[in-house]
Amino acid sequence: MDSLSGKLLVASPALDDPNFSQTVVLLVEHNRGGALGLVLNRPGAERLEALWDESAHGPCPPDLSVMNGGPLEGPLLALHANPAMTERDIAPGVFLALRKDLVMTLVSDGHSPLRVFAGYSGWGAGQLEAEVGGGDWTTTTATSDFVFGDTDALWRRVSRHIADTTLAAALRIKHMPAQPWHN
């Protein structure tokens, strides 16, 4: 299987793992050794202020929630759109900050769009390939609209995008309007 880095994993409706039911995961790394991703549509219970005192110095901007990136513990990570502050390009207009000082700067300078994550999702060698092959996940290209857009209906929006794209390809339709029934 080719690398899925920069792709979205979309949970199958039949996936009953409570960690991943109806989730959309952005894969930030995928190679022979395994995969690492961030769940895009699971807001965490904590506000950044609760974690900021432990991990940073100085005032924390208010009202920034921390997303639950997955069931594995790890440092704070940030997805952002500032190419000048990137450590890794993930998708067009989507960059990853891994270093604590860079995450702190992005937050304190008020960069937008910005998503901060506590935790991540991980798969061992061959595990993700087996899950995709078994129908647990569908993949699609990540876009900044999906990554930074509304998280509430993200699973439905991305699932609909995949269905529309698949239908258009099967019917050899070059352009499918957003509301084809209005023709």
Buried (B, 14 or more C-beta within 10 A) or exposed (E): EEEBBBBBBBBBEEBEEEBBEBBBBBBBBBEEEBBBBBBBBBEBEEBBBEBBEEBBEEEBEEEBBBBBBBBEEBEBBBBBBBEEBBEEEBBEBBBBBBEEEBBBBBBBEEBEBBBBBBBBBBBEEEEBBEBBEEEBBBBBEBBBEBBBBEBEEBBEBBBEBBEBEEEBEEEEEEEEEEEEEEE
